[in-house]
Amino acid sequence: MSKKISLWILICAVLFTALITFQITKTLTEKSDKKELYDTVKENTAGDSEAVKKVKEVEKIVDSYYYYDVDKDHTSDVLPWAYISSLGNQFSRYMTAEEYEEHTSEANAEMHGIGITVVVTDDGSALEVMTVSEGAPADKAGIEIGDLIYKVGDKEVSELGYEAAVSALRGKSGTDAVFSVLREKDGEQTSLDFSVTREDISTVSVTLNILDSGVAVMRISKFDLKTPEQFDGAIEKIKAAGIDKIVFDLRNNPGGQLESITKILDELLPEGPIIRTVDRDGNEERIDSDENELGFSYAIVVNSDTASAAELFTSAMRDYDKAKIFGETTYGKGSMQITVPLSDGSAVIITHKLYSPPFSENYDGVGIVPDVEIGIDEEYSRISIYRLTLEQDAPLRAAVGSLLG
């Protein structure tokens, strides 16, 4: 089972280790019969960095003197986690073997679960269902968009926290997810209990709504490796409906895979650059689009949680004068990460490049300012954007209106 440690616990652990190291070192230097221990440590750390030397020293001391049993598996996860955390980069992190397996499944859009996507409510008391995959276990069980999952198993979501609650909903195929939801109907909330058997599912990252006005609204929730296929499917439906106007809703899209975003932008952009990258040595690379493009009319809706690849999508479309942008200033993540597996099945994600849009500047830490800054009206601000009607959703309504002239 994955063990997560809060920053406070880490700080305490580091301080405690520093104190113990000082005390034991002081004792050892006063007793010549312990010199052998230090000679051994010195031999085993020759050529190592100072950080590795120190860890080996501490480990040798613990192995030699610590009274209690040591959970080596736990320690092997804590140490690299602490090292990566010490870098101070929010996008670099260590993953246990279990976390890396889950991360890989998410990137490949292959999950074990019940087929829903959720967001946490403002007060942290529940997970609001924002999509239900057609034919998935949740769909067959009667879960609806807007349901509020407030309990998973026998624990409240407010007690578990977002990540733990989502993790508890996931699990191996054939096992049951047990949870309770609040559902609003006719102004009243009803509590419903569910036990849903998990299955192998493909996550849905693209949803399509064709409006009576003749505008297609395509919501892209992330850019995983299945997103291009789902994007192409949505485009075929749009063509079949005889529509040539699309609003891309990228609100709350955290980004995703480089391969995914470049494939999609290649279909939307004319011949020219899609993305420019640079590594720490100044080496630059570029990925280009070919001359083929759809040629429709576009608008884009973003918010402060539109990040990374979703920001590249937004800025690239703007650079080619393909879309007008509506909403809020985006998150501001213009860096790229590489995932490196370790020998025991764990992995590290490390920031290794900065990237820039086709022609404009890197927006890391700054974000993208929309052409039309517009937010949700105050009276509707507490309603999830996934439940807003077009009349209630001012940014989306403005984007649709821009395509209708």
C-alpha positions in Angstrom: 0.0 0.0 0.0 1.3 3.5 -0.9 2.3 5.5 2.1 2.2 9.3 1.8 4.0 11.6 4.2 3.0 15.2 4.9 5.6 18.0 4.6 5.3 18.5 8.4 6.1 14.9 9.1 9.1 15.1 6.7 10.4 18.2 8.4 10.1 16.5 11.8 11.8 13.4 10.5 14.7 15.4 9.0 15.1 17.3 12.3 14.9 14.2 14.3 17.5 12.4 12.1 19.8 15.4 12.3 19.5 15.3 16.1 20.1 11.6 16.4 23.1 11.8 14.0 24.7 14.5 16.1 24.2 12.6 19.3 25.5 9.3 18.0 28.4 10.9 16.2 29.4 12.7 19.4 29.2 9.4 21.3 31.2 7.5 18.7 34.0 10.0 18.4 34.5 9.6 22.1 34.7 5.8 22.0 37.6 4.4 20.0 36.0 1.0 19.8 33.4 2.3 17.3 36.1 3.5 14.9 35.5 0.4 12.8 32.0 1.5 12.0 33.2 4.8 10.5 36.0 3.1 8.5 33.4 0.8 7.0 31.1 3.7 6.1 34.0 5.6 4.5 35.0 2.7 2.3 31.4 2.1 1.2 30.8 5.8 0.2 34.0 6.5 -1.8 33.0 8.3 -4.9 29.4 9.0 -3.8 27.9 12.5 -3.6 27.7 14.2 -0.2 23.9 13.5 -0.1 24.4 9.8 -0.7 27.3 9.5 1.7 25.1 11.0 4.5 22.2 8.7 3.8 24.6 5.7 3.9 26.1 6.9 7.1 22.7 7.2 8.7 21.6 3.8 7.4 24.7 2.1 8.7 24.1 3.7 12.1 20.5 2.6 12.2 21.4 -0.9 11.1 24.1 -1.2 13.8 22.3 0.4 16.8 18.6 1.0 16.3 16.6 -0.9 18.8 13.4 -1.4 16.8 12.7 -3.1 13.5 13.0 -1.0 10.4 10.5 -1.1 7.6 13.0 -1.1 4.7 10.3 -1.0 2.1 8.8 2.2 3.6 12.3 3.7 3.9 13.1 3.0 0.3 10.1 5.1 -0.7 10.6 7.9 1.9 14.2 8.7 0.9 13.7 9.3 -2.8 10.4 11.1 -2.1 12.3 13.4 0.3 15.1 14.0 -2.2 12.8 14.9 -5.1 10.7 17.1 -2.7 13.9 18.9 -1.7 14.3 20.2 -5.3 11.4 22.6 -4.6 9.8 22.0 -8.0 6.1 21.4 -7.8 6.0 19.4 -11.0 8.8 17.0 -10.1 7.8 14.1 -7.8 8.6 10.5 -6.8 6.0 7.7 -7.3 5.9 4.4 -5.6 5.5 1.3 -7.8 1.7 1.4 -7.2 1.5 5.1 -8.0 3.5 4.7 -11.1 1.3 1.9 -12.4 -1.7 4.1 -11.8 0.0 7.0 -13.5 0.8 4.9 -16.6 -2.8 3.6 -16.7 -4.1 7.2 -16.6 -1.8 8.3 -19.4 -3.0 5.3 -21.5 -6.6 6.1 -20.6 -6.9 2.6 -19.2 -8.3 2.3 -15.7 -9.9 -0.1 -13.3 -13.0 1.6 -11.9 -16.6 2.5 -12.4 -16.4 5.0 -15.2 -16.8 8.5 -13.8 -14.8 11.6 -13.5 -15.2 13.9 -10.5 -14.2 17.2 -9.0 -14.1 18.1 -5.4 -16.7 20.6 -4.1 -15.5 24.0 -2.8 -15.9 22.9 0.9 -14.2 19.5 0.3 -17.2 17.6 1.6 -18.0 15.7 -1.6 -16.9 14.6 -5.0 -19.2 15.9 -7.7 -19.7 13.6 -10.7 -19.0 15.5 -13.9 -19.0 12.7 -16.5 -20.4 9.2 -16.6 -19.0 7.0 -19.4 -21.7 5.4 -21.5 -22.0 1.7 -20.7 -19.6 1.9 -17.8 -20.5 0.3 -14.4 -21.6 3.6 -13.0 -23.9 4.2 -15.9 -25.5 0.8 -15.6 -25.9 1.4 -11.8 -27.7 4.7 -12.4 -25.1 7.3 -11.3 -26.0 10.7 -12.7 -24.0 13.8 -13.6 -24.2 16.2 -10.6 -24.4 13.4 -8.0 -22.4 14.3 -4.9 -20.4 11.4 -3.5 -20.1 12.3 0.2 -19.1 8.9 1.6 -16.8 6.2 0.3 -17.0 2.9 2.2 -17.7 4.0 5.8 -15.7 7.2 5.7 -16.8 10.7 4.8 -15.1 12.4 1.8 -14.3 15.4 4.1 -12.4 13.0 6.3 -10.6 11.2 3.5 -9.6 14.1 1.4 -9.8 14.3 -2.4 -7.0 12.0 -3.4 -7.7 9.3 -0.9 -11.4 9.4 -1.8 -10.7 9.0 -5.5 -8.2 6.3 -4.8 -10.8 4.4 -2.7 -13.3 4.5 -5.6 -10.7 2.9 -7.9 -9.6 -0.7 -7.5 -9.2 -4.0 -9.2 -11.7 -5.2 -11.7 -14.3 -7.5 -10.1 -14.2 -5.8 -6.8 -17.0 -3.5 -5.5 -16.9 0.3 -5.0 -19.2 1.1 -2.1 -20.3 4.7 -1.7 -23.1 7.1 -1.0 -24.3 10.1 -3.0 -26.6 13.1 -2.5 -28.9 13.8 -5.4 -30.9 16.9 -5.8 -34.4 16.6 -7.3 -37.2 19.1 -7.1 -35.2 21.3 -4.7 -34.6 18.4 -2.2 -31.5 16.3 -1.6 -31.9 12.5 -1.3 -29.2 10.1 -0.1 -28.6 7.0 -2.2 -26.3 4.1 -1.4 -24.5 2.2 -4.2 -22.3 -0.9 -4.6 -20.8 -0.9 -8.1 -18.6 -3.7 -9.4 -15.4 -2.2 -11.0 -14.4 -3.1 -14.5 -11.5 -2.4 -16.9 -12.6 0.9 -18.6 -11.2 3.5 -21.0 -11.5 7.0 -19.7 -13.5 9.6 -21.7 -11.6 12.9 -22.2 -13.7 14.3 -25.0 -17.5 15.1 -24.8 -19.5 16.8 -27.5 -22.7 18.9 -27.3 -24.2 20.1 -30.6 -26.3 23.1 -29.9 -29.5 24.0 -31.8 -27.8 27.2 -33.0 -25.4 25.1 -35.1 -22.4 25.4 -32.9 -20.6 22.3 -31.5 -19.2 22.6 -28.0 -16.3 20.1 -27.5 -15.1 19.7 -23.9 -11.6 18.2 -23.6 -10.9 17.3 -20.0 -7.3 16.2 -20.6 -4.9 15.1 -23.3 -4.2 11.4 -22.7 -3.1 8.9 -25.4 -6.8 8.1 -26.3 -7.8 11.8 -26.6 -6.8 12.1 -30.4 -9.0 9.1 -31.2 -11.9 10.5 -29.3 -11.3 13.9 -30.8 -11.5 12.4 -34.3 -14.7 10.7 -33.4 -16.2 14.0 -32.3 -15.0 15.7 -35.5 -16.8 13.1 -37.6 -20.0 13.7 -35.7 -19.6 17.4 -36.3 -19.1 16.9 -40.0 -22.1 14.6 -40.2 -24.2 17.3 -38.6 -23.1 19.8 -41.3 -21.5 22.1 -38.7 -18.3 24.1 -39.2 -18.2 26.1 -35.9 -16.6 24.6 -32.7 -16.1 26.0 -29.2 -13.4 24.1 -27.4 -14.0 24.1 -23.6 -10.7 23.6 -21.9 -11.7 24.7 -18.4 -10.1 22.5 -15.7 -8.0 20.7 -18.3 -4.6 20.0 -16.5 -2.8 19.1 -19.7 -1.4 15.7 -20.6 0.8 13.9 -23.2 2.9 15.7 -25.8 2.1 13.1 -28.4 -1.7 13.7 -27.8 -1.7 17.5 -28.0 0.6 17.6 -31.1 -1.6 15.1 -33.0 -4.7 17.2 -32.4 -3.1 20.6 -33.2 -1.7 19.1 -36.4 -5.3 18.7 -37.6 -6.3 22.2 -36.7 -3.2 24.2 -37.8 -1.6 25.0 -41.1 1.9 24.1 -42.0 4.4 25.5 -39.4 5.6 25.0 -35.8 3.4 23.6 -33.1 5.8 23.7 -30.1 9.3 24.8 -29.4 11.3 23.2 -26.6 14.6 24.0 -24.9 16.6 21.9 -22.4 19.0 23.1 -19.6 21.9 23.1 -22.1 20.1 25.3 -24.5 19.4 22.6 -27.1 16.3 23.5 -29.0 13.8 21.3 -30.8 10.6 21.9 -32.7 7.6 19.9 -33.8 5.7 21.0 -36.9 2.3 20.7 -38.3 1.7 19.7 -41.9 -0.3 21.7 -44.5 -3.6 19.9 -43.9 -6.1 21.5 -41.6 -9.8 21.3 -40.9 -10.6 24.9 -41.7 -13.5 25.4 -39.3 -14.3 28.5 -37.2 -13.2 28.2 -33.6 -13.4 29.8 -30.1 -11.9 28.6 -26.9 -13.0 28.8 -23.2 -10.4 28.6 -20.5 -10.1 29.3 -16.7 -7.4 29.4 -14.0 -7.2 25.6 -14.0 -6.4 25.3 -17.7 -2.8 24.2 -17.7 0.2 22.8 -19.6 -0.9 21.1 -22.8 -4.3 22.8 -22.7 -2.4 26.1 -22.6 -0.3 25.1 -25.5 -3.5 24.3 -27.4 -4.9 27.8 -26.5 -1.7 29.7 -27.4 -1.0 27.8 -30.6 -4.5 28.5 -31.9 -4.1 32.2 -31.0 -0.7 32.4 -32.6 -2.2 31.2 -35.9 -5.2 33.6 -35.4 -7.5 30.6 -35.4 -9.6 31.2 -32.3 -10.7 33.9 -30.0 -10.1 33.1 -26.3 -12.8 33.6 -23.6 -12.7 33.2 -19.8 -10.0 33.7 -17.1 -6.2 33.9 -17.2 -4.8 30.3 -17.4 -2.6 28.5 -14.8 0.8 29.2 -16.3 2.7 25.9 -16.8 5.2 26.1 -19.6 7.5 23.3 -18.5 7.8 19.7 -19.6 8.4 16.6 -17.4 10.0 13.3 -18.2 9.0 10.1 -16.3 11.9 7.8 -15.5 11.2 4.3 -14.1 13.4 2.9 -11.3 14.7 -0.6 -10.9 12.0 -1.6 -8.3 9.0 -0.5 -10.3 8.8 3.0 -8.8 9.6 6.1 -10.8 10.4 9.8 -10.7 8.9 12.6 -12.8 11.5 15.3 -13.4 11.1 18.7 -15.1 13.6 18.6 -17.9 12.6 21.2 -20.5 10.7 24.5 -21.0 8.4 24.8 -24.0 7.0 27.7 -25.9 4.1 28.1 -28.3 4.6 28.4 -32.1 5.5 32.1 -32.1 4.7 33.7 -28.8 6.7 33.7 -25.6 6.8 31.0 -22.9 4.0 31.6 -20.3 5.4 29.6 -17.4 4.4 31.3 -14.2 2.4 33.9 -16.1 -0.5 32.2 -17.8 -2.4 33.2 -20.9 -4.7 36.2 -20.7 -7.9 35.6 -22.7 -9.0 38.0 -25.5 -12.3 38.5 -23.6 -12.0 38.2 -19.8 -15.3 36.9 -18.4 -16.2 34.7 -15.5 -19.3 33.0 -14.2 -21.9 35.4 -12.8 -21.9 35.5 -9.0 -25.3 34.0 -8.7 -24.1 30.8 -10.5 -20.5 30.7 -9.2 -21.2 27.9 -6.7 -22.6 25.6 -9.4 -20.2 23.3 -11.1 -19.4 24.3 -14.7 -20.4 20.8 -15.7 -24.0 21.5 -14.5 -24.4 25.0 -15.8 -26.9 25.6 -18.6 -25.8 27.8 -21.5 -27.8 30.6 -20.1 -26.0 30.4 -16.8 -22.5 29.9 -18.3 -21.4 33.4 -19.4 -17.9 32.5 -20.8 -19.3 29.7 -22.9 -22.3 31.8 -24.0 -19.9 34.5 -25.1 -17.8 32.1 -27.0 -20.8 30.6 -28.8 -22.1 34.1 -29.6 -18.8 35.1 -31.2 -19.1 32.3 -33.8 -22.7 33.2 -34.6 -21.7 36.8 -35.4 
